[in-house]
Amino acid sequence: MPRYAQLVMGPAGSGKSTYCSTMIQHLANMNRSAHVVNLDPAAEHFDYPVLADIRELIQVDDVMEDPSLRFGPNGGLVFCMEYFANNFDWLDESLGHVEDDYILFDCPGQIELYTHLPVMKQLVEELQQREFRVCGVFLVDSQFMVESFKFLSGVMAALSAMVLLEIPQISIMTKMDLLSPKAKKEIEKYLDPDMYSMMEDNVDHIRSKKFKNLTKAICGLIDDYSMVRFLPFDRTDEEGINIVLQNIDFSIQYGEDLEFKEPREADEDPDNLNYDEAFQDKVDS
């Protein structure tokens, strides 16, 4: 029997632990069994039980206090993750074989782990060897994505993780419940963006011709290949949470013996649908 995993990633403060807490509660309401594994050695607390906690193996504070290492917070966290990669047997023993085996891995926010360090890629390969179907869930704070160039930075971070890990990935804008109605309306254009229009609106502010051409090339790459699209995540909206879960489950073919339908995309013309109607249409499909 296959096992299933969400690798919950994103910058520090993007809402990974809140996402895990909300998703676990949502799954419980659906009578689905799921568990969380904490992989952040610097985590302080969570409001949900964990199946395994990396702090039982190693903690950032212990590494920083070791006089022979003399690491700061960032170096200490990287050291902890590299130590974890050399001790995957601990993870295997901690996981065992729980009922249903649907596990959310709450990962650290260190961006280096998703750009060039091999630790997370090694974790994915380790899980796949243990018959896990893994989906990356990359979170970005919606309050950060309020300007085109900030949005582009978030897209590049998500794309970097996608390229490094080589697994299905769902990109999510979190903390939608904290946005004002005006800000929520503004951010709709970033959920399924027209990168060329966005580029034309903002590229004139770039003085350097080289950077202007680079920005055009990046926008073209993202738009032409539809490489990154975001789903909104409002922890108070059960229907929106279900849309996110539906997309994740489809990407890892959860319950493949059941009849699954691919989530239909919203109307190609965003002006024809408002925010609620577009995503209700996805649910109904």
N, C-alpha and C positions, 0 to 999 in steps of 0.2 A: 504494500500500500504506500502511495506517495505521502510525503509530509509537506507542510506548507509553512512559508515564512515571509513576513514583511520585514525588510531591513529599513528601519525608520531613521532617516538621515536629515541633515540640514545644519545651517550655521547655529552657533550658540544663541539661545533666546528665540528660536523660531517656533517653539511650542511642541517639541518632540514628546516630552513626558505628558503634556496635556493631551496631545493626540492619542497616545497610548491609553491613557486613562479613559478618554471619551470612547475610543473604539472598543475597548474591553467591555465597557458598560453597554454599549450598543449591541455587541455580539451576545452578551448575556441576556439582553432583552429579547433577542431572537432565538434563545435557547441553543446557542452555538458555544461550544467549549473553545476557549482560547487562553493563552498564557503570555506573560511578558518576561523577557530576559533583559536585565540591565547590563549594558556593556560600557557604561560610562564610569570609569574609576574615580571621577571627581564628583559624582552625584552626591547630593546631601540627603534628599528625602523624596519619596513618591507616595501618592495616595492610593496605591493599589498593591496587592501582593505580587511578588516576583517568583518565578520558577527557579531562576538562578541569578546571582548577583556577582559581577566581576570583582567587587570589593572584597569578596571572600578570598579571592586569589591574590589581588594586589590593589593598593590604594595610592592615589597621587600624593597624599600627605606623607605617607611613609617614604616614598621615593624622594620627595623634596627634603625630608629631614635627614636622609642618609648622607653623612659627611663625605663619603667616598664618591658619591654621584654628583652632588651639588647642582641639581637641576632646578630650574624655575617651573612655573605652572605648565607652560606649553611643552617644554622639553620633558617634564615629568610625565605628562599625559601620553606623549609619543612613546616614551620608554615603557609605560604600562601596557600600551597596545602591542608593542613588539614582544613584550614578555608574554602577553596573552597568546600571540600567534605561535609562540614556541611551546605553548601548553594547552593545545586544543583538546587534549585528553580530559582536562578538567571540565570543559564544556560538554563533552560527550557523556561523561559521568553525571553531570548535573541535569542534562536533558532527559536521560533515560529514554523511555518510550511512553509518553503520556497519551491519554485518550484524545483521539482526533488529530493531535500534533499540528495545531495551528498556532504559530508562535510569532509574537512581535518582538523584534530585537531593537531596544532603545539604545541608539548609538551615540557616541560623543559628537560634539559640535566642531571639533578641530578640522578645519577645511583641508589641511594637508592630507588627511586620511582619504580624501576623495579626489585628490588631484594627482599625486605622484607617489605617495607611500604605498607599499604593496599589502599592507595588513588587511584592509577590507576585502581586497580581491582574494587573498588567501582564505579569509573567512567564508566568502561565497563558495569557493571551490571545495572547502571542507564540508559545508552544508550540502552541497550538491552530491558529494560522495556518499552522504548519509541519506540520500533520496529525498532531500528537500527541494521543492520548487520555490524559488526565491524571487520575490518582487521587491525592487527598490522603491521606497516612498520618500521622495525628496521634498522637504518642507521649506517654504520661504515665507517670512512674515509679510502679510499683505500691507501693513503699515509702512513697510520699507519700499514697496513697489508703487510709489506714487508719482514717479517721474520716469521718463523714457529710458534714461541712461542707467538709472538704478534698476529698472526692470531688466535691461539688457545684461547687467552684471549678475542678476539672479538667474537669468536664463543660462548664462555661461557657466555658472557654478553647477546648475542642474545637469547641463550637458557634459561637464567634466566628469561628474560621477557616473553618468550613463556610459560614457566612453571607457572609463577605467574598469567598471564592474562587468559590463557586457551582460546585463540581465534586463528583463522588462522593467520599466520604471514609470511610475505615476508621479507627476509633479503637482504639488498642492500649495495653494495660498492659504495660510492659516490666519486665525484671529479675525475672520470676517465679522464676527459678532462685536468686535470692538470699534468697527468703522462707523462713522456717521452716515446717515442716508445719502448725503451728497458725495462723500468719499466712496461709498459702495457703488454708486452710479458711475463715478469716474473710473473706478478700477475694472469695470466690466470690459472695457476695451483691451485690457491686458490678459483676460482669460483666454481669448482666442484672437490674438492680435494680427493685424495686417502690418507686417514688419516694414514693408516698402512705404506705406503711408506714414507710419511712425518715423521712419528714417527721413522722409522728405520734410516732415514738420520740424525736425530738430537738427538736421545735419548742417544747416546754415550757421549754427552757433559754433561749429568747429573751425578753427582758423587754419590748422595744419592740413594741407592737402593729403598727406600720407595717412593721417588719422581719419580723415573723411572717407578716403577710399577703403581703409580697413573696416570702418563702421559699416559701409555699404556692403562689403563682402560678407561680414558676419551676419548682417540682417538678411541678405540674400540666401545664405546657407540655411539659416533657421526657417525662413519662410518657404523656400523651394522644396525642402524635404520634410516640412512639418515635424521637426525633430522635438520640439518642446511645446506642450500645451498645458495650461494649468487648470485644475479644478478648485473651486472655492470650498473652504472648510469652515463652517460655522458650528461650533459645538452645541449650540442651542437648536439647531435645525436637523431633526431626525431624517427628513427626506434627503437633505444634502449629504449627510453622513452616509446614508444608504447608497447614494450615487457613487461616492468615493469607494465604498466597499465593493460595489458591483464591478467597478472598473478594475480594482485590484484582483478580485476573485477571477474575473475573466482572464486576466493576464497570466495567472498561474493555473488556470483551469481547475479551480477548486470545485470538487464534486462533479468531476467530468462524467460520471455515470448518470447525472441528472441532465435535463434538457436546458442548455444554456444558450442565451441569445447575446450577440455582441451588442454592447451599449451603442445606440444610434446617436450620431452627432446632432447637435442642434441645427436649426435652420441656418443655411450658409449666409443669409443676410441677417446680421444681428439686430437690424432696425425693425425686423418683423416680429421679434419676440422680446418681451421684457425679461428681467433676470429670473423671476419665479417661473414664468411660463416655459422658458427654454429648458430649465432643469426638471420641471415637472414632466415635460415631454419625454425627457430621457428616462425618467422613472417608469412612465406608462409604456415605453417601448420594451 
